[in-house]
């Protein structure tokens, strides 16, 4: 009887000292599709990365939710227009997030004519519509796996073919405040020619162009006024 009491007391103490760890359960796939697409929507840049690593190129990224003009959107699919810019390149792509088999499928396509789409995310929401005939049929696909507070995707080791006969192996992590991406580009001979990770972070506020112009105009006016005052002051002293 005493032994039973001792065992019971030991069990209670062990439960109090070593509580069971909470297990994080993945949300439904439909929720995952909506969440990762929402995280991917907005304006981003890698200015923080460049500040600590000046060798990294400064890149801005504008992503917005878009509709297709065929009015036959696939259920539980989120379509995102992506526009990346740096001082040496501009990249415009069509990202489509959908439900897969226990993962989120990400399909990336290029446009047949991307010039007509530049600046699409600056347009009113009702005008953010893409002609489906302008989207290339071939795609580069990744599978995104949910983990607490992030989605991880890769298409290693096969990657996606390039127009020059090589391949691009992509690794990406989606966060609620940014995206970490690494596109490794290989030549047809298997030589690695690009291997720079990029750390995009969300830009919370973007000044409107008119506001920026207003600040510039105010600065120019103040400088002109100050200069005019100095000229008048010198002329009165002569």
Secondary structure by P-SEA (a helix, b strand, c coil): caaaaaaaaaaaaaaaaccccbbbbbccaaaaaaaaaaaaccbbbaaaaaaacccbbbbbbbbbbbbbccccccccbbbbbbbbbcccbbbbbbbbbbbcccbbbbbbbbbccccccccccccccccccccccccccbbbbbbbbbcccbbbbbcccccccccccbbbbbbbbbcccbbbbbbbbbcccccccbbbbbbbbbbcccccaaaaaaaaaaaaaaaaaaaaaaaaaaaaac
